[in-house]
Amino acid sequence: MRPILDTSKIPQESLKELSEIFSKISIENNSQRHLLILQKKISKYLNYLTTFTKLKEITSIERVIWIEEYSDGSDDGNKKLLFESEYDYLELINNYNSIVFLCEDDLKLLDQISVIFKDKFLPHLNDSMNQGKHEIGADNADGNSNGNKVHNVKFSLITTNNYLNHESINLTLENLNLKGDLRYYNWRSFKPILIEDDLVSLELDDCGITEIYKYNSIDQLDKMKKL
């Protein structure tokens, strides 16, 4: 009897799509070395898919740092630094011309990425651009109008398909003034997660009970139907 769901294909399909996304990024950014700025929660899921060594092989990720450096402060929305940064962002942009954010499609996380980009990367990039050393997202990495060799830094954003649709994320990036600075990709097959050979998870908050009973939404049931 053929199984209703072939769980063995789940991690293969998810990794295949992620590999294809990074292949596109490598081509568009003209780089085979990527700095990955990762949501810590996603790292746990990646461990279910493959080893980090294998992940580096199929994505050309060379180094990983964390998104979770900033959090929302008080109710006024001001950002507060959780701890003193261990990262030298000037060194990062000097060493990598492809910087990739990977996180859930969550508004708060997108806001955190905006803060990291504008507070940590952009000041160094602006200083360097004034000196003719860096460009952001330019198509030509060979030199600037003065003939000087420049380091072309491109930023990409990959989100998992959890809460927001493609249009909502694009609108959010536009509202955060990031639309022209980040190239956006959606990792659609990220979920479900294969936990065991016979156990998959959609990683829903409170198992989707709130959506079903409080809001009378069948969205979570529809997601299970599509597995």
C-alpha positions, 0 to 999 in steps of 0.5 A: 500500500502506497503511503499517503505522504512520502516523508522521505521526499520532504527534506530533499525537496526543501533542500533542493529549493534552498540550493536553487535560491542560493544558486540564483543569489550566487549568479545575481551577486556574482559571488560564491561566498556568502555571509548568512545572517540567520534567525536562531530558530531557523538553525534548529530546523536546518539541523533536521534537514542536513548537517551544517557541512553539507549545507555549506556545500550546497549553498556556498555559505562561508560564515553564519552570524545571528539576526537576534541582536536587537529587540523592540524596546519599550512600547514606543517602538524604540530599538535597544541593543541586547548586548554589545555586538561581537561582530565587526560590520566593517570587516564583514562588508570588506570580506563579503560581497554577498550578505544573505538574511534568512528568517521567518516571514514575521513583521518583527523580524523584518523590522529587526533586519531593517535596524541591522542594515541601517544601523550596522551596515549602512553607516560603513557603506556610506562612508566607504561609498564616499571614498569610492570603495564600496557600492550597494547592489550595483550591476557592475562590480569592476569599478566606479565612474572614476575608474577605481576598483570598488567592492560591490556589496549586495544584500538578499533576504530569504523568508520561510512561508509561514504568515505573510504572502509575497505581496505583504512582504514586498509592501513591508520592505517598501515601507521600511525603505529596503525594497531597493537594497534587499533582493527578496526570495521566498523559501516555500517548501521550508515546512513541513519539518521532518522530525522523525521518519513518521513524524512531520511538523508544521511548527504552528504556534499552539498547534494552530488551535487559536486559529481554528477555535478562536478565529474560526479559521481553517487555514491551518487545516488547509495547510495540512491538507496540502501536505 
